[in-house]
Amino acid sequence: LVVGIFVSAIMWGSGLRKTPNLTSSDIQACLPIGLFACLAHCGTVLASAVGAVSFAQIVKACEPVFAAIVGLLLPPIDVKPMLAYAMLIPIVGGVGLACIKEGKGVDINVQAFLYASLANAA
């Protein structure tokens, strides 16, 4: 973030790039996107902090499932062909297999799972 600010300041200050003219409506339009991006990043970082990084990434691999659920529940409703939903089965199966630890069975850190799920939902 700091590097991006530094590079932008140089490019705008030197005239290599035109300085953007943002209105308050432009900023208001960007706020929800920024909020959800922030929630997704925070969820990922927190999931990695309380559990194994590999587990957080395994749960985040289920993001297409979350997208399909959101598409069905929130307007405008986005119903995909049945084949698209069938393709989610190997994803869920792979995530389930990845959560199995040899000799221990399924070992899920619930807190890490919830944080990673928050990141997926955001």
N, CA and C atoms as a LAMMPS dump frame, in Angstrom:
ITEM: TIMESTEP
0
ITEM: NUMBER OF ATOMS
366
ITEM: BOX BOUNDS ff ff ff
-5.0000000000000000e+02 5.0000000000000000e+02
-5.0000000000000000e+02 5.0000000000000000e+02
-5.0000000000000000e+02 5.0000000000000000e+02
ITEM: ATOMS id mol type element x y z
1 1 1 N 0.828 -1.185 0
2 1 2 C 0 0 0
3 1 3 C 0.871 1.246 0
4 2 1 N 1.886 1.246 0.842
5 2 2 C 2.774 2.404 0.925
6 2 3 C 3.506 2.591 -0.404
7 3 1 N 3.953 1.501 -1.012
8 3 2 C 4.646 1.584 -2.293
9 3 3 C 3.707 2.147 -3.358
10 4 1 N 2.46 1.697 -3.366
11 4 2 C 1.482 2.195 -4.334
12 4 3 C 1.226 3.682 -4.178
13 5 1 N 1.137 4.138 -2.935
14 5 2 C 0.952 5.571 -2.681
15 5 3 C 2.168 6.345 -3.173
16 6 1 N 3.341 5.836 -2.886
17 6 2 C 4.59 6.493 -3.293
18 6 3 C 4.686 6.588 -4.822
19 7 1 N 4.434 5.485 -5.517
20 7 2 C 4.504 5.467 -6.982
21 7 3 C 3.446 6.387 -7.581
22 8 1 N 2.227 6.354 -7.035
23 8 2 C 1.162 7.226 -7.535
24 8 3 C 1.53 8.688 -7.353
25 9 1 N 2.071 9.039 -6.19
26 9 2 C 2.46 10.434 -5.934
27 9 3 C 3.525 10.897 -6.929
28 10 1 N 4.48 10.031 -7.235
29 10 2 C 5.52 10.39 -8.212
30 10 3 C 4.911 10.569 -9.604
31 11 1 N 4.059 9.638 -9.998
32 11 2 C 3.476 9.707 -11.345
33 11 3 C 2.543 10.907 -11.491
34 12 1 N 1.751 11.21 -10.466
35 12 2 C 0.865 12.364 -10.539
36 12 3 C 1.657 13.666 -10.439
37 13 1 N 2.654 13.665 -9.56
38 13 2 C 3.461 14.877 -9.375
39 13 3 C 4.297 15.22 -10.601
40 14 1 N 4.8 14.217 -11.284
41 14 2 C 5.636 14.452 -12.465
42 14 3 C 4.81 14.686 -13.729
43 15 1 N 3.519 14.404 -13.683
44 15 2 C 2.664 14.582 -14.845
45 15 3 C 2.647 13.384 -15.781
46 16 1 N 3.314 12.271 -15.401
47 16 2 C 3.271 11.068 -16.233
48 16 3 C 1.845 10.515 -16.324
49 17 1 N 1.096 10.669 -15.261
50 17 2 C -0.311 10.249 -15.231
51 17 3 C -1.157 11.438 -14.811
52 18 1 N -2.327 11.523 -15.401
53 18 2 C -3.252 12.589 -15.048
54 18 3 C -3.828 12.318 -13.654
55 19 1 N -3.908 13.33 -12.833
56 19 2 C -4.477 13.182 -11.495
57 19 3 C -5.981 12.928 -11.622
58 20 1 N -6.482 11.89 -10.969
59 20 2 C -7.919 11.6 -11.085
60 20 3 C -8.762 12.665 -10.386
61 21 1 N -9.9 12.959 -10.983
62 21 2 C -10.859 13.888 -10.374
63 21 3 C -11.994 13.062 -9.799
64 22 1 N -11.967 12.86 -8.499
65 22 2 C -12.986 12.046 -7.84
66 22 3 C -14.036 12.939 -7.213
67 23 1 N -15.276 12.62 -7.482
68 23 2 C -16.372 13.321 -6.829
69 23 3 C -16.803 12.508 -5.612
70 24 1 N -17.642 13.102 -4.799
71 24 2 C -18.108 12.372 -3.614
72 24 3 C -18.936 11.152 -4.023
73 25 1 N -19.642 11.223 -5.137
74 25 2 C -20.416 10.059 -5.587
75 25 3 C -19.483 8.936 -6.06
76 26 1 N -18.322 9.305 -6.658
77 26 2 C -17.336 8.288 -7.032
78 26 3 C -16.808 7.564 -5.8
79 27 1 N -16.51 8.332 -4.775
80 27 2 C -15.989 7.74 -3.534
81 27 3 C -17.056 6.873 -2.874
82 28 1 N -18.299 7.341 -2.867
83 28 2 C -19.389 6.547 -2.29
84 28 3 C -19.587 5.244 -3.054
85 29 1 N -19.407 5.269 -4.365
86 29 2 C -19.557 4.049 -5.156
87 29 3 C -18.451 3.049 -4.857
88 30 1 N -17.273 3.531 -4.486
89 30 2 C -16.132 2.648 -4.203
90 30 3 C -16.121 2.114 -2.774
91 31 1 N -16.818 2.777 -1.862
92 31 2 C -16.774 2.371 -0.449
93 31 3 C -17.262 0.94 -0.205
94 32 1 N -18.397 0.493 -0.764
95 32 2 C -18.811 -0.901 -0.505
96 32 3 C -17.797 -1.916 -1.029
97 33 1 N -17.225 -1.653 -2.185
98 33 2 C -16.23 -2.575 -2.746
99 33 3 C -15.02 -2.642 -1.817
100 34 1 N -14.566 -1.482 -1.358
101 34 2 C -13.426 -1.439 -0.442
102 34 3 C -13.72 -2.127 0.874
103 35 1 N -14.935 -1.95 1.39
104 35 2 C -15.322 -2.578 2.655
105 35 3 C -15.285 -4.098 2.536
106 36 1 N -15.863 -4.638 1.468
107 36 2 C -15.883 -6.089 1.32
108 36 3 C -14.497 -6.653 1.011
109 37 1 N -13.691 -5.905 0.281
110 37 2 C -12.31 -6.342 0.044
111 37 3 C -11.539 -6.365 1.36
112 38 1 N -11.787 -5.373 2.205
113 38 2 C -11.141 -5.323 3.524
114 38 3 C -11.587 -6.501 4.389
115 39 1 N -12.88 -6.799 4.387
116 39 2 C -13.382 -7.948 5.159
117 39 3 C -12.777 -9.257 4.672
118 40 1 N -12.67 -9.416 3.355
119 40 2 C -12.092 -10.642 2.796
120 40 3 C -10.63 -10.772 3.212
121 41 1 N -9.897 -9.682 3.143
122 41 2 C -8.477 -9.731 3.519
123 41 3 C -8.329 -10.013 5.014
124 42 1 N -9.131 -9.338 5.83
125 42 2 C -9.06 -9.555 7.279
126 42 3 C -9.409 -10.995 7.639
127 43 1 N -10.434 -11.541 6.999
128 43 2 C -10.808 -12.931 7.263
129 43 3 C -9.683 -13.89 6.927
130 44 1 N -9.019 -13.656 5.805
131 44 2 C -7.904 -14.52 5.401
132 44 3 C -6.746 -14.422 6.379
133 45 1 N -6.405 -13.202 6.764
134 45 2 C -5.284 -13.008 7.698
135 45 3 C -5.607 -13.618 9.057
136 46 1 N -6.822 -13.398 9.55
137 46 2 C -7.198 -13.948 10.851
138 46 3 C -7.256 -15.477 10.816
139 47 1 N -7.763 -16.046 9.725
140 47 2 C -7.8 -17.511 9.603
141 47 3 C -6.391 -18.081 9.624
142 48 1 N -5.47 -17.411 8.945
143 48 2 C -4.075 -17.869 8.928
144 48 3 C -3.411 -17.693 10.285
145 49 1 N -3.865 -16.693 11.042
146 49 2 C -3.261 -16.427 12.348
147 49 3 C -3.701 -17.439 13.408
148 50 1 N -4.972 -17.871 13.371
149 50 2 C -5.465 -18.764 14.424
150 50 3 C -5.314 -20.238 14.079
151 51 1 N -5.078 -20.535 12.814
152 51 2 C -4.917 -21.927 12.4
153 51 3 C -3.78 -22.045 11.406
154 52 1 N -3.652 -23.196 10.84
155 52 2 C -2.597 -23.415 9.851
156 52 3 C -2.928 -22.643 8.577
157 53 1 N -1.908 -22.086 7.975
158 53 2 C -2.09 -21.346 6.722
159 53 3 C -2.673 -22.271 5.661
160 54 1 N -2.21 -23.511 5.642
161 54 2 C -2.71 -24.46 4.648
162 54 3 C -4.208 -24.695 4.828
163 55 1 N -4.673 -24.77 6.071
164 55 2 C -6.101 -24.982 6.32
165 55 3 C -6.908 -23.781 5.833
166 56 1 N -6.421 -22.581 6.095
167 56 2 C -7.124 -21.377 5.64
168 56 3 C -7.238 -21.38 4.117
169 57 1 N -6.184 -21.772 3.434
170 57 2 C -6.212 -21.792 1.975
171 57 3 C -7.117 -22.908 1.452
172 58 1 N -7.18 -24.014 2.179
173 58 2 C -8.076 -25.107 1.79
174 58 3 C -9.526 -24.634 1.854
175 59 1 N -9.888 -23.955 2.938
176 59 2 C -11.259 -23.469 3.075
177 59 3 C -11.539 -22.392 2.028
178 60 1 N -10.566 -21.552 1.757
179 60 2 C -10.763 -20.513 0.744
180 60 3 C -10.931 -21.1 -0.655
181 61 1 N -10.503 -22.338 -0.843
182 61 2 C -10.711 -22.998 -2.133
183 61 3 C -12.194 -23.244 -2.399
184 62 1 N -13.01 -23.152 -1.38
185 62 2 C -14.459 -23.324 -1.533
186 62 3 C -15.157 -22.035 -1.962
187 63 1 N -14.416 -21.034 -2.328
188 63 2 C -15.023 -19.761 -2.712
189 63 3 C -16.052 -19.895 -3.836
190 64 1 N -15.845 -20.758 -4.845
191 64 2 C -16.895 -20.914 -5.865
192 64 3 C -18.221 -21.4 -5.286
193 65 1 N -18.161 -22.197 -4.227
194 65 2 C -19.393 -22.669 -3.589
195 65 3 C -20.116 -21.496 -2.941
196 66 1 N -19.356 -20.643 -2.244
197 66 2 C -19.952 -19.459 -1.622
198 66 3 C -20.555 -18.55 -2.69
199 67 1 N -19.862 -18.38 -3.811
200 67 2 C -20.371 -17.531 -4.894
201 67 3 C -21.675 -18.097 -5.455
202 68 1 N -21.749 -19.409 -5.584
203 68 2 C -22.972 -20.032 -6.098
204 68 3 C -24.132 -19.829 -5.124
205 69 1 N -23.869 -19.958 -3.842
206 69 2 C -24.921 -19.774 -2.83
207 69 3 C -25.4 -18.331 -2.811
208 70 1 N -24.462 -17.399 -2.843
209 70 2 C -24.838 -15.976 -2.855
210 70 3 C -25.64 -15.657 -4.107
211 71 1 N -25.244 -16.239 -5.249
212 71 2 C -25.968 -16.006 -6.489
213 71 3 C -27.402 -16.514 -6.445
214 72 1 N -27.64 -17.527 -5.642
215 72 2 C -28.994 -18.07 -5.521
216 72 3 C -29.832 -17.351 -4.467
217 73 1 N -29.171 -16.761 -3.467
218 73 2 C -29.918 -16.184 -2.348
219 73 3 C -30.15 -14.679 -2.44
220 74 1 N -29.216 -13.955 -3.051
221 74 2 C -29.331 -12.501 -3.068
222 74 3 C -29.763 -12.003 -4.445
223 75 1 N -30.658 -11.013 -4.46
224 75 2 C -31.077 -10.471 -5.753
225 75 3 C -29.949 -9.663 -6.396
226 76 1 N -29.847 -9.626 -7.705
227 76 2 C -30.657 -10.37 -8.661
228 76 3 C -30.248 -11.842 -8.663
229 77 1 N -31.217 -12.723 -8.584
230 77 2 C -30.986 -14.163 -8.526
231 77 3 C -30.285 -14.609 -9.812
232 78 1 N -29.219 -15.362 -9.652
233 78 2 C -28.415 -15.821 -10.795
234 78 3 C -28.363 -17.343 -10.775
235 79 1 N -29.279 -17.966 -11.515
236 79 2 C -29.342 -19.424 -11.561
237 79 3 C -28.487 -19.912 -12.728
238 80 1 N -27.541 -20.764 -12.421
239 80 2 C -26.647 -21.332 -13.43
240 80 3 C -27.191 -22.679 -13.898
241 81 1 N -26.664 -23.214 -15.005
242 81 2 C -27.071 -24.559 -15.437
243 81 3 C -26.667 -25.614 -14.397
244 82 1 N -27.38 -26.706 -14.37
245 82 2 C -27.132 -27.775 -13.394
246 82 3 C -25.69 -28.277 -13.446
247 83 1 N -25.093 -28.299 -14.623
248 83 2 C -23.71 -28.759 -14.765
249 83 3 C -22.748 -27.877 -13.958
250 84 1 N -23.046 -26.597 -13.91
251 84 2 C -22.196 -25.686 -13.137
252 84 3 C -22.222 -26.055 -11.653
253 85 1 N -23.399 -26.385 -11.15
254 85 2 C -23.504 -26.79 -9.746
255 85 3 C -22.891 -28.174 -9.522
256 86 1 N -22.99 -29.042 -10.507
257 86 2 C -22.379 -30.371 -10.39
258 86 3 C -20.856 -30.262 -10.309
259 87 1 N -20.299 -29.258 -10.941
260 87 2 C -18.843 -29.058 -10.905
261 87 3 C -18.355 -28.621 -9.523
262 88 1 N -19.259 -28.215 -8.659
263 88 2 C -18.886 -27.836 -7.297
264 88 3 C -18.647 -29.065 -6.415
265 89 1 N -19.197 -30.2 -6.802
266 89 2 C -19.052 -31.424 -6.002
267 89 3 C -17.575 -31.824 -5.845
268 90 1 N -16.766 -31.838 -6.923
269 90 2 C -15.349 -32.176 -6.722
270 90 3 C -14.606 -31.162 -5.857
271 91 1 N -15.038 -29.895 -5.916
272 91 2 C -14.397 -28.879 -5.072
273 91 3 C -14.657 -29.185 -3.609
274 92 1 N -15.911 -29.422 -3.271
275 92 2 C -16.263 -29.72 -1.877
276 92 3 C -15.596 -31.025 -1.434
277 93 1 N -15.599 -32.031 -2.316
278 93 2 C -14.942 -33.3 -1.984
279 93 3 C -13.45 -33.134 -1.765
280 94 1 N -12.805 -32.34 -2.61
281 94 2 C -11.367 -32.095 -2.46
282 94 3 C -11.038 -31.357 -1.183
283 95 1 N -11.875 -30.376 -0.844
284 95 2 C -11.659 -29.646 0.414
285 95 3 C -11.854 -30.59 1.592
286 96 1 N -12.871 -31.445 1.517
287 96 2 C -13.095 -32.417 2.591
288 96 3 C -11.927 -33.372 2.748
289 97 1 N -11.407 -33.874 1.621
290 97 2 C -10.249 -34.775 1.679
291 97 3 C -9.011 -34.065 2.23
292 98 1 N -8.844 -32.808 1.864
293 98 2 C -7.676 -32.061 2.33
294 98 3 C -7.727 -31.797 3.836
295 99 1 N -8.93 -31.804 4.405
296 99 2 C -9.075 -31.561 5.841
297 99 3 C -8.791 -32.813 6.676
298 100 1 N -8.706 -33.967 6.028
299 100 2 C -8.471 -35.211 6.762
300 100 3 C -6.981 -35.342 7.057
301 101 1 N -6.675 -35.552 8.327
302 101 2 C -5.285 -35.768 8.734
303 101 3 C -5.084 -37.25 8.995
304 102 1 N -3.971 -37.754 8.508
305 102 2 C -3.695 -39.182 8.649
306 102 3 C -3.61 -39.555 10.122
307 103 1 N -4.375 -40.533 10.512
308 103 2 C -4.362 -41.014 11.885
309 103 3 C -5.258 -40.225 12.822
310 104 1 N -5.735 -39.041 12.411
311 104 2 C -6.567 -38.215 13.285
312 104 3 C -7.982 -38.045 12.761
313 105 1 N -8.207 -38.384 11.505
314 105 2 C -9.515 -38.146 10.908
315 105 3 C -9.661 -36.682 10.534
316 106 1 N -10.875 -36.198 10.596
317 106 2 C -11.127 -34.798 10.248
318 106 3 C -10.746 -33.928 11.436
319 107 1 N -9.841 -33.001 11.188
320 107 2 C -9.38 -32.102 12.238
321 107 3 C -9.601 -30.667 11.752
322 108 1 N -10.662 -30.045 12.262
323 108 2 C -11.025 -28.708 11.803
324 108 3 C -10.877 -27.722 12.945
325 109 1 N -10.119 -26.667 12.707
326 109 2 C -10.034 -25.552 13.629
327 109 3 C -11.24 -24.666 13.329
328 110 1 N -12.223 -24.677 14.215
329 110 2 C -13.496 -24 13.955
330 110 3 C -13.296 -22.5 13.784
331 111 1 N -12.458 -21.904 14.604
332 111 2 C -12.235 -20.467 14.504
333 111 3 C -11.601 -20.103 13.154
334 112 1 N -10.621 -20.859 12.728
335 112 2 C -9.992 -20.613 11.424
336 112 3 C -11 -20.837 10.305
337 113 1 N -11.839 -21.861 10.454
338 113 2 C -12.873 -22.132 9.456
339 113 3 C -13.841 -20.959 9.334
340 114 1 N -14.258 -20.409 10.469
341 114 2 C -15.2 -19.29 10.434
342 114 3 C -14.577 -18.045 9.809
343 115 1 N -13.328 -17.746 10.151
344 115 2 C -12.659 -16.596 9.554
345 115 3 C -12.479 -16.773 8.044
346 116 1 N -12.076 -17.966 7.622
347 116 2 C -11.909 -18.21 6.188
348 116 3 C -13.252 -18.165 5.469
349 117 1 N -14.306 -18.624 6.132
350 117 2 C -15.642 -18.546 5.552
351 117 3 C -16.102 -17.101 5.423
352 118 1 N -15.747 -16.276 6.409
353 118 2 C -16.048 -14.838 6.323
354 118 3 C -15.355 -14.236 5.105
355 119 1 N -14.101 -14.628 4.894
356 119 2 C -13.361 -14.131 3.737
357 119 3 C -14.024 -14.581 2.441
358 120 1 N -14.495 -15.811 2.393
359 120 2 C -15.182 -16.302 1.191
360 120 3 C -16.503 -15.564 0.967
361 121 1 N -17.242 -15.349 2.02
362 121 2 C -18.547 -14.693 1.889
363 121 3 C -18.404 -13.227 1.495
364 122 1 N -17.336 -12.606 1.95
365 122 2 C -17.131 -11.185 1.606
366 122 3 C -16.767 -11.069 0.157
